[in-house]
């Protein structure tokens, strides 16, 4: 096929699109993206580039461990419970959480009730960890 024939086909396609374009694009307008939407997309992309990414990652269990410093007994027990649940379900985090909980046993500002609760959860974690294959 010669190049003139290729251009002839392209011209025919252009004519077809021009004639039937109003069916696809109603009223001769493209219903695609508007100028205001384009500005919003550009602004969002620019802002995302300007935000500095965190260079360090803090695991969620460490955020929970901060709650162990709260004097409220219910918050303390809830934090210990959540940490124990994570240690039972996440093999790679269990050692770190066990270390955190064992440090709690050595604190002098915790009550006997809290110490017993922590010790019970440590025993529970060890029991479950031994039972896993």
N, CA, C and O atoms as a GROMACS GRO file, in nm:
protein
  532
    1UNK      N    1   0.083  -0.116   0.000
    1UNK     CA    2   0.000   0.000   0.000
    1UNK      C    3   0.088   0.124   0.000
    1UNK      O    4   0.189   0.128   0.072
    2UNK      N    5   0.055   0.220  -0.075
    2UNK     CA    6   0.138   0.340  -0.084
    2UNK      C    7   0.102   0.437   0.027
    2UNK      O    8  -0.001   0.424   0.093
    3UNK      N    9   0.190   0.536   0.047
    3UNK     CA   10   0.168   0.634   0.152
    3UNK      C   11   0.049   0.723   0.122
    3UNK      O   12  -0.017   0.771   0.214
    4UNK      N   13   0.019   0.747  -0.005
    4UNK     CA   14  -0.098   0.828  -0.039
    4UNK      C   15  -0.226   0.757  -0.004
    4UNK      O   16  -0.324   0.820   0.034
    5UNK      N   17  -0.226   0.626  -0.015
    5UNK     CA   18  -0.344   0.548   0.022
    5UNK      C   19  -0.364   0.552   0.173
    5UNK      O   20  -0.478   0.559   0.221
    6UNK      N   21  -0.252   0.548   0.250
    6UNK     CA   22  -0.262   0.558   0.396
    6UNK      C   23  -0.321   0.692   0.438
    6UNK      O   24  -0.405   0.698   0.527
    7UNK      N   25  -0.276   0.799   0.371
    7UNK     CA   26  -0.330   0.931   0.404
    7UNK      C   27  -0.477   0.942   0.366
    7UNK      O   28  -0.554   1.011   0.432
    8UNK      N   29  -0.516   0.873   0.258
    8UNK     CA   30  -0.656   0.874   0.217
    8UNK      C   31  -0.744   0.807   0.322
    8UNK      O   32  -0.854   0.854   0.351
    9UNK      N   33  -0.696   0.698   0.378
    9UNK     CA   34  -0.771   0.628   0.483
    9UNK      C   35  -0.782   0.716   0.606
    9UNK      O   36  -0.888   0.722   0.669
   10UNK      N   37  -0.674   0.784   0.641
   10UNK     CA   38  -0.675   0.874   0.758
   10UNK      C   39  -0.774   0.987   0.736
   10UNK      O   40  -0.847   1.023   0.828
   11UNK      N   41  -0.778   1.044   0.616
   11UNK     CA   42  -0.873   1.152   0.587
   11UNK      C   43  -1.016   1.103   0.600
   11UNK      O   44  -1.102   1.173   0.653
   12UNK      N   45  -1.041   0.981   0.550
   12UNK     CA   46  -1.176   0.926   0.560
   12UNK      C   47  -1.217   0.905   0.705
   12UNK      O   48  -1.330   0.934   0.743
   13UNK      N   49  -1.123   0.854   0.788
   13UNK     CA   50  -1.152   0.836   0.930
   13UNK      C   51  -1.178   0.969   0.999
   13UNK      O   52  -1.267   0.979   1.083
   14UNK      N   53  -1.101   1.071   0.964
   14UNK     CA   54  -1.122   1.203   1.021
   14UNK      C   55  -1.261   1.255   0.987
   14UNK      O   56  -1.329   1.313   1.072
   15UNK      N   57  -1.304   1.235   0.863
   15UNK     CA   58  -1.436   1.281   0.821
   15UNK      C   59  -1.546   1.207   0.897
   15UNK      O   60  -1.645   1.268   0.937
   16UNK      N   61  -1.528   1.076   0.915
   16UNK     CA   62  -1.629   0.998   0.987
   16UNK      C   63  -1.639   1.047   1.131
   16UNK      O   64  -1.749   1.065   1.184
   17UNK      N   65  -1.524   1.068   1.195
   17UNK     CA   66  -1.524   1.115   1.333
   17UNK      C   67  -1.586   1.254   1.341
   17UNK      O   68  -1.663   1.282   1.433
   18UNK      N   69  -1.554   1.341   1.247
   18UNK     CA   70  -1.607   1.476   1.248
   18UNK      C   71  -1.759   1.474   1.232
   18UNK      O   72  -1.830   1.551   1.297
   19UNK      N   73  -1.810   1.386   1.146
   19UNK     CA   74  -1.954   1.380   1.120
   19UNK      C   75  -2.030   1.315   1.235
   19UNK      O   76  -2.141   1.358   1.269
   20UNK      N   77  -1.971   1.212   1.296
   20UNK     CA   78  -2.042   1.140   1.402
   20UNK      C   79  -1.998   1.182   1.542
   20UNK      O   80  -2.048   1.128   1.641
   21UNK      N   81  -1.907   1.275   1.551
   21UNK     CA   82  -1.856   1.318   1.681
   21UNK      C   83  -1.964   1.376   1.770
   21UNK      O   84  -1.957   1.362   1.892
   22UNK      N   85  -2.064   1.440   1.712
   22UNK     CA   86  -2.170   1.499   1.794
   22UNK      C   87  -2.254   1.394   1.865
   22UNK      O   88  -2.318   1.423   1.966
   23UNK      N   89  -2.254   1.271   1.813
   23UNK     CA   90  -2.326   1.163   1.880
   23UNK      C   91  -2.250   1.121   2.006
   23UNK      O   92  -2.308   1.096   2.111
   24UNK      N   93  -2.118   1.114   1.993
   24UNK     CA   94  -2.035   1.074   2.105
   24UNK      C   95  -2.018   1.189   2.203
   24UNK      O   96  -2.035   1.171   2.324
   25UNK      N   97  -1.985   1.306   2.151
   25UNK     CA   98  -1.968   1.426   2.234
   25UNK      C   99  -2.090   1.513   2.213
   25UNK      O  100  -2.100   1.583   2.112
   26UNK      N  101  -2.181   1.510   2.304
   26UNK     CA  102  -2.307   1.582   2.290
   26UNK      C  103  -2.282   1.732   2.277
   26UNK      O  104  -2.195   1.789   2.343
   27UNK      N  105  -2.360   1.793   2.191
   27UNK     CA  106  -2.355   1.936   2.165
   27UNK      C  107  -2.216   1.981   2.120
   27UNK      O  108  -2.180   2.098   2.137
   28UNK      N  109  -2.139   1.892   2.066
   28UNK     CA  110  -2.010   1.929   2.014
   28UNK      C  111  -1.905   1.955   2.121
   28UNK      O  112  -1.795   2.001   2.090
   29UNK      N  113  -1.938   1.926   2.247
   29UNK     CA  114  -1.842   1.950   2.356
   29UNK      C  115  -1.795   1.817   2.410
   29UNK      O  116  -1.867   1.717   2.410
   30UNK      N  117  -1.672   1.819   2.455
   30UNK     CA  118  -1.616   1.702   2.521
   30UNK      C  119  -1.660   1.706   2.667
   30UNK      O  120  -1.634   1.805   2.736
   31UNK      N  121  -1.726   1.603   2.715
   31UNK     CA  122  -1.775   1.599   2.853
   31UNK      C  123  -1.668   1.548   2.949
   31UNK      O  124  -1.699   1.504   3.060
   32UNK      N  125  -1.543   1.552   2.908
   32UNK     CA  126  -1.434   1.501   2.989
   32UNK      C  127  -1.398   1.595   3.103
   32UNK      O  128  -1.486   1.648   3.171
   33UNK      N  129  -1.271   1.614   3.123
   33UNK     CA  130  -1.220   1.689   3.237
   33UNK      C  131  -1.239   1.839   3.214
   33UNK      O  132  -1.219   1.890   3.103
   34UNK      N  133  -1.277   1.908   3.320
   34UNK     CA  134  -1.293   2.053   3.311
   34UNK      C  135  -1.168   2.122   3.360
   34UNK      O  136  -1.079   2.059   3.418
   35UNK      N  137  -1.161   2.251   3.338
   35UNK     CA  138  -1.043   2.327   3.378
   35UNK      C  139  -1.028   2.329   3.530
   35UNK      O  140  -0.916   2.319   3.581
   36UNK      N  141  -1.138   2.342   3.602
   36UNK     CA  142  -1.129   2.346   3.748
   36UNK      C  143  -1.084   2.211   3.804
   36UNK      O  144  -1.008   2.207   3.901
   37UNK      N  145  -1.131   2.102   3.745
   37UNK     CA  146  -1.088   1.969   3.790
   37UNK      C  147  -0.939   1.951   3.761
   37UNK      O  148  -0.866   1.897   3.844
   38UNK      N  149  -0.895   1.995   3.645
   38UNK     CA  150  -0.753   1.985   3.610
   38UNK      C  151  -0.667   2.063   3.709
   38UNK      O  152  -0.561   2.016   3.749
   39UNK      N  153  -0.713   2.182   3.749
   39UNK     CA  154  -0.638   2.261   3.848
   39UNK      C  155  -0.630   2.189   3.981
   39UNK      O  156  -0.524   2.187   4.045
   40UNK      N  157  -0.741   2.130   4.024
   40UNK     CA  158  -0.741   2.057   4.150
   40UNK      C  159  -0.645   1.938   4.146
   40UNK      O  160  -0.573   1.913   4.242
   41UNK      N  161  -0.644   1.867   4.035
   41UNK     CA  162  -0.554   1.752   4.020
   41UNK      C  163  -0.409   1.799   4.026
   41UNK      O  164  -0.326   1.738   4.094
   42UNK      N  165  -0.378   1.907   3.955
   42UNK     CA  166  -0.242   1.959   3.956
   42UNK      C  167  -0.202   2.007   4.095
   42UNK      O  168  -0.089   1.984   4.138
   43UNK      N  169  -0.292   2.075   4.165
   43UNK     CA  170  -0.263   2.125   4.300
   43UNK      C  171  -0.238   2.009   4.396
   43UNK      O  172  -0.144   2.013   4.476
   44UNK      N  173  -0.320   1.907   4.388
   44UNK     CA  174  -0.304   1.791   4.474
   44UNK      C  175  -0.172   1.719   4.446
   44UNK      O  176  -0.103   1.677   4.538
   45UNK      N  177  -0.138   1.704   4.318
   45UNK     CA  178  -0.012   1.639   4.281
   45UNK      C  179   0.107   1.720   4.331
   45UNK      O  180   0.205   1.664   4.380
   46UNK      N  181   0.099   1.852   4.319
   46UNK     CA  182   0.208   1.938   4.365
   46UNK      C  183   0.224   1.929   4.517
   46UNK      O  184   0.336   1.917   4.567
   47UNK      N  185   0.113   1.934   4.589
   47UNK     CA  186   0.118   1.925   4.735
   47UNK      C  187   0.173   1.790   4.780
   47UNK      O  188   0.247   1.782   4.878
   48UNK      N  189   0.136   1.683   4.709
   48UNK     CA  190   0.186   1.551   4.744
   48UNK      C  191   0.337   1.542   4.725
   48UNK      O  192   0.406   1.473   4.800
   49UNK      N  193   0.389   1.612   4.624
   49UNK     CA  194   0.533   1.613   4.602
   49UNK      C  195   0.606   1.691   4.711
   49UNK      O  196   0.720   1.658   4.746
   50UNK      N  197   0.542   1.794   4.764
   50UNK     CA  198   0.606   1.880   4.861
   50UNK      C  199   0.609   1.821   5.001
   50UNK      O  200   0.692   1.859   5.083
   51UNK      N  201   0.519   1.729   5.030
   51UNK     CA  202   0.513   1.667   5.162
   51UNK      C  203   0.633   1.575   5.178
   51UNK      O  204   0.660   1.490   5.093
   52UNK      N  205   0.704   1.594   5.287
   52UNK     CA  206   0.818   1.506   5.313
   52UNK      C  207   0.766   1.372   5.363
   52UNK      O  208   0.677   1.366   5.448
   53UNK      N  209   0.822   1.268   5.311
   53UNK     CA  210   0.784   1.135   5.354
   53UNK      C  211   0.855   1.103   5.485
   53UNK      O  212   0.967   1.147   5.508
   54UNK      N  213   0.788   1.028   5.567
   54UNK     CA  214   0.850   0.985   5.692
   54UNK      C  215   0.971   0.898   5.660
   54UNK      O  216   0.965   0.807   5.577
   55UNK      N  217   1.080   0.928   5.727
   55UNK     CA  218   1.200   0.850   5.704
   55UNK      C  219   1.205   0.727   5.794
   55UNK      O  220   1.276   0.631   5.765
   56UNK      N  221   1.130   0.731   5.901
   56UNK     CA  222   1.126   0.616   5.991
   56UNK      C  223   0.983   0.566   6.002
   56UNK      O  224   0.888   0.641   5.982
   57UNK      N  225   0.971   0.441   6.033
   57UNK     CA  226   0.840   0.379   6.049
   57UNK      C  227   0.827   0.330   6.192
   57UNK      O  228   0.913   0.257   6.242
   58UNK      N  229   0.721   0.371   6.258
   58UNK     CA  230   0.695   0.326   6.394
   58UNK      C  231   0.586   0.220   6.389
   58UNK      O  232   0.474   0.248   6.346
   59UNK      N  233   0.617   0.100   6.432
   59UNK     CA  234   0.514  -0.005   6.432
   59UNK      C  235   0.399   0.033   6.525
   59UNK      O  236   0.421   0.098   6.627
   60UNK      N  237   0.279  -0.007   6.492
   60UNK     CA  238   0.162   0.028   6.573
   60UNK      C  239   0.170  -0.021   6.717
   60UNK      O  240   0.116   0.044   6.807
   61UNK      N  241   0.236  -0.133   6.741
   61UNK     CA  242   0.241  -0.183   6.878
   61UNK      C  243   0.321  -0.090   6.969
   61UNK      O  244   0.299  -0.088   7.090
   62UNK      N  245   0.412  -0.012   6.913
   62UNK     CA  246   0.487   0.082   6.995
   62UNK      C  247   0.400   0.200   7.037
   62UNK      O  248   0.419   0.258   7.144
   63UNK      N  249   0.304   0.235   6.953
   63UNK     CA  250   0.207   0.338   6.992
   63UNK      C  251   0.120   0.288   7.106
   63UNK      O  252   0.085   0.363   7.197
   64UNK      N  253   0.084   0.161   7.101
   64UNK     CA  254   0.005   0.101   7.208
   64UNK      C  255   0.088   0.094   7.336
   64UNK      O  256   0.036   0.115   7.445
   65UNK      N  257   0.216   0.064   7.322
   65UNK     CA  258   0.305   0.052   7.439
   65UNK      C  259   0.316   0.184   7.515
   65UNK      O  260   0.341   0.183   7.636
   66UNK      N  261   0.298   0.296   7.447
   66UNK     CA  262   0.300   0.426   7.514
   66UNK      C  263   0.187   0.438   7.616
   66UNK      O  264   0.198   0.512   7.713
   67UNK      N  265   0.079   0.367   7.593
   67UNK     CA  266  -0.035   0.371   7.684
   67UNK      C  267  -0.005   0.301   7.817
   67UNK      O  268  -0.081   0.315   7.912
   68UNK      N  269   0.104   0.228   7.823
   68UNK     CA  270   0.142   0.162   7.948
   68UNK      C  271   0.194   0.263   8.050
   68UNK      O  272   0.211   0.228   8.167
   69UNK      N  273   0.219   0.385   8.009
   69UNK     CA  274   0.266   0.489   8.099
   69UNK      C  275   0.151   0.565   8.165
   69UNK      O  276   0.174   0.649   8.252
   70UNK      N  277   0.029   0.537   8.123
   70UNK     CA  278  -0.089   0.606   8.175
   70UNK      C  279  -0.127   0.546   8.310
   70UNK      O  280  -0.130   0.424   8.324
   71UNK      N  281  -0.157   0.631   8.411
   71UNK     CA  282  -0.191   0.577   8.543
   71UNK      C  283  -0.330   0.510   8.550
   71UNK      O  284  -0.356   0.435   8.644
   72UNK      N  285  -0.417   0.536   8.454
   72UNK     CA  286  -0.552   0.478   8.456
   72UNK      C  287  -0.543   0.327   8.437
   72UNK      O  288  -0.484   0.279   8.340
   73UNK      N  289  -0.601   0.252   8.529
   73UNK     CA  290  -0.592   0.106   8.529
   73UNK      C  291  -0.658   0.043   8.407
   73UNK      O  292  -0.605  -0.052   8.350
   74UNK      N  293  -0.773   0.095   8.365
   74UNK     CA  294  -0.843   0.035   8.252
   74UNK      C  295  -0.767   0.055   8.121
   74UNK      O  296  -0.765  -0.033   8.035
   75UNK      N  297  -0.704   0.172   8.105
   75UNK     CA  298  -0.625   0.196   7.985
   75UNK      C  299  -0.501   0.106   7.985
   75UNK      O  300  -0.463   0.050   7.882
   76UNK      N  301  -0.440   0.091   8.101
   76UNK     CA  302  -0.322   0.006   8.116
   76UNK      C  303  -0.355  -0.138   8.078
   76UNK      O  304  -0.282  -0.201   8.001
   77UNK      N  305  -0.465  -0.189   8.133
   77UNK     CA  306  -0.503  -0.328   8.103
   77UNK      C  307  -0.542  -0.346   7.956
   77UNK      O  308  -0.512  -0.449   7.896
   78UNK      N  309  -0.607  -0.247   7.899
   78UNK     CA  310  -0.644  -0.255   7.759
   78UNK      C  311  -0.519  -0.259   7.670
   78UNK      O  312  -0.515  -0.333   7.572
   79UNK      N  313  -0.419  -0.180   7.704
   79UNK     CA  314  -0.295  -0.179   7.628
   79UNK      C  315  -0.224  -0.314   7.639
   79UNK      O  316  -0.174  -0.366   7.539
   80UNK      N  317  -0.218  -0.369   7.760
   80UNK     CA  318  -0.154  -0.500   7.779
   80UNK      C  319  -0.231  -0.607   7.700
   80UNK      O  320  -0.170  -0.693   7.637
   81UNK      N  321  -0.361  -0.601   7.704
   81UNK     CA  322  -0.444  -0.698   7.631
   81UNK      C  323  -0.417  -0.690   7.481
   81UNK      O  324  -0.399  -0.792   7.415
   82UNK      N  325  -0.415  -0.568   7.428
   82UNK     CA  326  -0.391  -0.551   7.284
   82UNK      C  327  -0.251  -0.597   7.245
   82UNK      O  328  -0.233  -0.661   7.141
   83UNK      N  329  -0.153  -0.565   7.327
   83UNK     CA  330  -0.016  -0.610   7.298
   83UNK      C  331  -0.007  -0.762   7.299
   83UNK      O  332   0.059  -0.822   7.214
   84UNK      N  333  -0.074  -0.824   7.396
   84UNK     CA  334  -0.074  -0.970   7.403
   84UNK      C  335  -0.142  -1.031   7.281
   84UNK      O  336  -0.096  -1.132   7.228
   85UNK      N  337  -0.249  -0.970   7.236
   85UNK     CA  338  -0.319  -1.020   7.116
   85UNK      C  339  -0.230  -1.011   6.993
   85UNK      O  340  -0.228  -1.102   6.910
   86UNK      N  341  -0.156  -0.902   6.981
   86UNK     CA  342  -0.066  -0.887   6.868
   86UNK      C  343   0.046  -0.991   6.875
   86UNK      O  344   0.081  -1.052   6.775
   87UNK      N  345   0.101  -1.011   6.994
   87UNK     CA  346   0.212  -1.107   7.012
   87UNK      C  347   0.168  -1.249   6.978
   87UNK      O  348   0.246  -1.326   6.924
   88UNK      N  349   0.045  -1.283   7.009
   88UNK     CA  350  -0.006  -1.417   6.980
   88UNK      C  351  -0.024  -1.436   6.830
   88UNK      O  352   0.000  -1.545   6.778
   89UNK      N  353  -0.067  -1.331   6.761
   89UNK     CA  354  -0.101  -1.344   6.618
   89UNK      C  355   0.012  -1.311   6.523
   89UNK      O  356   0.012  -1.358   6.409
   90UNK      N  357   0.108  -1.232   6.565
   90UNK     CA  358   0.217  -1.189   6.477
   90UNK      C  359   0.350  -1.247   6.527
   90UNK      O  360   0.405  -1.201   6.627
   91UNK      N  361   0.399  -1.345   6.458
   91UNK     CA  362   0.524  -1.412   6.499
   91UNK      C  363   0.643  -1.317   6.501
   91UNK      O  364   0.726  -1.324   6.592
   92UNK      N  365   0.653  -1.230   6.403
   92UNK     CA  366   0.770  -1.144   6.393
   92UNK      C  367   0.772  -1.034   6.498
   92UNK      O  368   0.878  -0.976   6.523
   93UNK      N  369   0.659  -1.003   6.560
   93UNK     CA  370   0.652  -0.898   6.660
   93UNK      C  371   0.652  -0.952   6.803
   93UNK      O  372   0.666  -0.875   6.898
   94UNK      N  373   0.636  -1.080   6.818
   94UNK     CA  374   0.619  -1.141   6.951
   94UNK      C  375   0.737  -1.113   7.043
   94UNK      O  376   0.716  -1.082   7.160
   95UNK      N  377   0.859  -1.124   6.994
   95UNK     CA  378   0.976  -1.106   7.080
   95UNK      C  379   0.984  -0.963   7.133
   95UNK      O  380   1.013  -0.942   7.250
   96UNK      N  381   0.958  -0.864   7.046
   96UNK     CA  382   0.962  -0.724   7.090
   96UNK      C  383   0.854  -0.695   7.194
   96UNK      O  384   0.879  -0.626   7.293
   97UNK      N  385   0.736  -0.749   7.172
   97UNK     CA  386   0.626  -0.726   7.266
   97UNK      C  387   0.653  -0.795   7.398
   97UNK      O  388   0.624  -0.741   7.505
   98UNK      N  389   0.709  -0.914   7.393
   98UNK     CA  390   0.743  -0.984   7.518
   98UNK      C  391   0.845  -0.902   7.598
   98UNK      O  392   0.836  -0.896   7.721
   99UNK      N  393   0.941  -0.840   7.530
   99UNK     CA  394   1.039  -0.756   7.597
   99UNK      C  395   0.972  -0.636   7.665
   99UNK      O  396   1.004  -0.602   7.778
  100UNK      N  397   0.878  -0.575   7.594
  100UNK     CA  398   0.805  -0.460   7.651
  100UNK      C  399   0.729  -0.503   7.775
  100UNK      O  400   0.733  -0.435   7.878
  101UNK      N  401   0.659  -0.615   7.765
  101UNK     CA  402   0.580  -0.661   7.880
  101UNK      C  403   0.668  -0.703   7.997
  101UNK      O  404   0.633  -0.680   8.113
  102UNK      N  405   0.782  -0.765   7.968
  102UNK     CA  406   0.873  -0.803   8.077
  102UNK      C  407   0.933  -0.682   8.147
  102UNK      O  408   0.960  -0.686   8.267
  103UNK      N  409   0.953  -0.574   8.073
  103UNK     CA  410   1.000  -0.450   8.136
  103UNK      C  411   0.894  -0.392   8.229
  103UNK      O  412   0.926  -0.326   8.328
  104UNK      N  413   0.768  -0.417   8.198
  104UNK     CA  414   0.660  -0.370   8.283
  104UNK      C  415   0.663  -0.438   8.420
  104UNK      O  416   0.625  -0.378   8.521
  105UNK      N  417   0.709  -0.561   8.422
  105UNK     CA  418   0.717  -0.634   8.549
  105UNK      C  419   0.822  -0.574   8.642
  105UNK      O  420   0.815  -0.592   8.764
  106UNK      N  421   0.919  -0.505   8.585
  106UNK     CA  422   1.027  -0.449   8.665
  106UNK      C  423   1.002  -0.305   8.708
  106UNK      O  424   1.084  -0.247   8.780
  107UNK      N  425   0.892  -0.248   8.666
  107UNK     CA  426   0.860  -0.110   8.706
  107UNK      C  427   0.811  -0.109   8.850
  107UNK      O  428   0.738  -0.198   8.893
  108UNK      N  429   0.853  -0.008   8.923
  108UNK     CA  430   0.814   0.000   9.064
  108UNK      C  431   0.685   0.079   9.084
  108UNK      O  432   0.626   0.074   9.192
  109UNK      N  433   0.641   0.152   8.983
  109UNK     CA  434   0.522   0.236   8.999
  109UNK      C  435   0.392   0.168   8.956
  109UNK      O  436   0.288   0.234   8.949
  110UNK      N  437   0.395   0.039   8.928
  110UNK     CA  438   0.273  -0.033   8.890
  110UNK      C  439   0.216  -0.106   9.012
  110UNK      O  440   0.289  -0.148   9.102
  111UNK      N  441   0.086  -0.120   9.010
  111UNK     CA  442   0.019  -0.186   9.124
  111UNK      C  443   0.034  -0.337   9.114
  111UNK      O  444   0.071  -0.391   9.009
  112UNK      N  445   0.006  -0.404   9.223
  112UNK     CA  446   0.012  -0.551   9.228
  112UNK      C  447  -0.086  -0.612   9.128
  112UNK      O  448  -0.056  -0.711   9.061
  113UNK      N  449  -0.202  -0.550   9.119
  113UNK     CA  450  -0.305  -0.599   9.027
  113UNK      C  451  -0.255  -0.590   8.881
  113UNK      O  452  -0.275  -0.683   8.803
  114UNK      N  453  -0.190  -0.480   8.846
  114UNK     CA  454  -0.138  -0.463   8.711
  114UNK      C  455  -0.024  -0.562   8.683
  114UNK      O  456  -0.015  -0.619   8.575
  115UNK      N  457   0.062  -0.581   8.782
  115UNK     CA  458   0.172  -0.676   8.765
  115UNK      C  459   0.120  -0.818   8.744
  115UNK      O  460   0.172  -0.891   8.660
  116UNK      N  461   0.019  -0.855   8.822
  116UNK     CA  462  -0.041  -0.988   8.805
  116UNK      C  463  -0.104  -1.004   8.667
  116UNK      O  464  -0.095  -1.109   8.604
  117UNK      N  465  -0.169  -0.896   8.620
  117UNK     CA  466  -0.232  -0.900   8.488
  117UNK      C  467  -0.128  -0.916   8.378
  117UNK      O  468  -0.146  -0.996   8.286
  118UNK      N  469  -0.019  -0.841   8.388
  118UNK     CA  470   0.088  -0.851   8.289
  118UNK      C  471   0.150  -0.990   8.292
  118UNK      O  472   0.174  -1.050   8.187
  119UNK      N  473   0.176  -1.042   8.411
  119UNK     CA  474   0.235  -1.175   8.422
  119UNK      C  475   0.144  -1.281   8.363
  119UNK      O  476   0.190  -1.373   8.297
  120UNK      N  477   0.014  -1.267   8.386
  120UNK     CA  478  -0.083  -1.361   8.327
  120UNK      C  479  -0.080  -1.356   8.174
  120UNK      O  480  -0.089  -1.460   8.109
  121UNK      N  481  -0.068  -1.236   8.118
  121UNK     CA  482  -0.063  -1.224   7.972
  121UNK      C  483   0.068  -1.278   7.916
  121UNK      O  484   0.069  -1.338   7.808
  122UNK      N  485   0.178  -1.257   7.988
  122UNK     CA  486   0.306  -1.313   7.944
  122UNK      C  487   0.300  -1.465   7.942
  122UNK      O  488   0.346  -1.529   7.847
  123UNK      N  489   0.244  -1.523   8.047
  123UNK     CA  490   0.229  -1.669   8.054
  123UNK      C  491   0.139  -1.720   7.941
  123UNK      O  492   0.166  -1.823   7.881
  124UNK      N  493   0.032  -1.645   7.914
  124UNK     CA  494  -0.060  -1.681   7.806
  124UNK      C  495   0.011  -1.680   7.671
  124UNK      O  496  -0.005  -1.771   7.591
  125UNK      N  497   0.091  -1.575   7.646
  125UNK     CA  498   0.164  -1.565   7.519
  125UNK      C  499   0.262  -1.682   7.506
  125UNK      O  500   0.270  -1.744   7.400
  126UNK      N  501   0.334  -1.711   7.613
  126UNK     CA  502   0.430  -1.822   7.608
  126UNK      C  503   0.361  -1.954   7.581
  126UNK      O  504   0.411  -2.037   7.504
  127UNK      N  505   0.247  -1.974   7.644
  127UNK     CA  506   0.171  -2.098   7.625
  127UNK      C  507   0.126  -2.112   7.480
  127UNK      O  508   0.140  -2.219   7.421
  128UNK      N  509   0.073  -2.005   7.423
  128UNK     CA  510   0.027  -2.010   7.284
  128UNK      C  511   0.142  -2.025   7.188
  128UNK      O  512   0.132  -2.097   7.089
  129UNK      N  513   0.251  -1.958   7.214
  129UNK     CA  514   0.370  -1.964   7.128
  129UNK      C  515   0.429  -2.106   7.126
  129UNK      O  516   0.475  -2.152   7.022
  130UNK      N  517   0.427  -2.174   7.241
  130UNK     CA  518   0.479  -2.311   7.246
  130UNK      C  519   0.387  -2.407   7.171
  130UNK      O  520   0.433  -2.504   7.112
  131UNK      N  521   0.258  -2.379   7.174
  131UNK     CA  522   0.161  -2.467   7.108
  131UNK      C  523   0.166  -2.454   6.956
  131UNK      O  524   0.124  -2.545   6.885
  132UNK      N  525   0.216  -2.342   6.906
  132UNK     CA  526   0.223  -2.324   6.761
  132UNK      C  527   0.338  -2.407   6.706
  132UNK      O  528   0.444  -2.419   6.769
  133UNK      N  529   0.316  -2.464   6.588
  133UNK     CA  530   0.422  -2.548   6.529
  133UNK      C  531   0.538  -2.465   6.477
  133UNK      O  532   0.634  -2.519   6.425
   0.00000   0.00000   0.00000
